[in-house]
């Protein structure tokens, strides 16, 4: 096992899409309307439905001095090739001790909001499929065993989304990108009485692909005031993951889909024990009146609450053990060398994974494996193996390949 402990799986990294993704994969008659990489007097950017979308300045800063970082837009030539080239990425992964990586998109945004916000939904669906084919066939397929392909869904059509999940699962996808809070995108929430998302959740459960919710995938970060500095929102961003976990626990979806897996990306783990304890306390103290109030809605006026609706399936959303549900279905990841590792003794290692956030400004690259040793080196080999590799293998259905040679660091 010691050789394996020289490596980690990172379940939250990012890819900067190369310029050819949609131009090479969309049908010829749609390529002019699809995403195109342009250079003009304003610089470089993606152009989609008449909107310029440059690469944000903090999205690819790996390997550059911190005193040069800026939110100003980047050019493709200014960023590290491993941001967009899979062969170069694997070379940088080897240097960092990363055996396999799950990458969130950049231009489509973390769960495909760009295509959801587009006017032409038929074109948007083609763009989603083109991205998924590129992610599975080219980005991941060119480097077998080194990536966990993360797919997008058409958020505006859950039936087609379910079909895309089934299609991509057959092609080799390992996970599904989903919003941390669809209601903030003006989509039905995960509490929706009409069960808008059921086709997606059912397909995810049946294919075994976990749902991955990245902080910021609601297109919002916590903001204390309109004039608060951006860095305040960055520091508070983990609150989004905490809200997502609570939302899912009370939604009934993890009870109705007991084999569904939910991965909270980039939220850390420090909030988990206290939040689970608070949910348990509120279920005991507040649950009785909440159940009476919600179930007592006026059904004649269509006031069918989430609790009443779920109870029609003989499931009571106020009757569950939050720690039991967490252990069964919710998974978190951490950047190494953070204080949250102190909670491993309480949480155990079966629901915790690692991330390097490459090539974002929060990334631990190129020192990830050294930081892992500092963070969890005091744990036993079984826990370290779980956190570094084992839990990710189980959650994402990843089979460990032959170990690549360790690169001198």
Secondary structure, 3 states (H helix, E strand, C coil): CCCHHHCEEEEEEECCCCCCCCCCCCCHHHCCCCCEEEEECCEEEEEECCEEECECCCCCCCCCCHHHCCCCCECHHHCCHHHCCHHHHHHHHHHHCEEEEEEECCCCCCCCHHHHHCCCHHHHHHHHHHHHHHHHHHHHCCCCCCECCEECCCCCCHHHHHHHHHHHHHHCCCEEEECCCHHHHCCCCCCCCCCCCHHHHHHHHHHCCEEEEECCCCCCCCCCCCCCCHHHHHHHCHHHHHHHHHHHHHHCHHHHCCCCCEEEECCCCCCHHHHHHHHHHHHHHCHHHHHHHHHCCCHHHCCCCHHHHHHCCCCCCCCCCHHHHHHHHEEEEEECCCHHHHHHHHHCCCCEEEECCCCCCCCCCCCHHHHHHHHHCCCCHHHHHHHHHHHHHHHHCCCCCCCCCCCCC
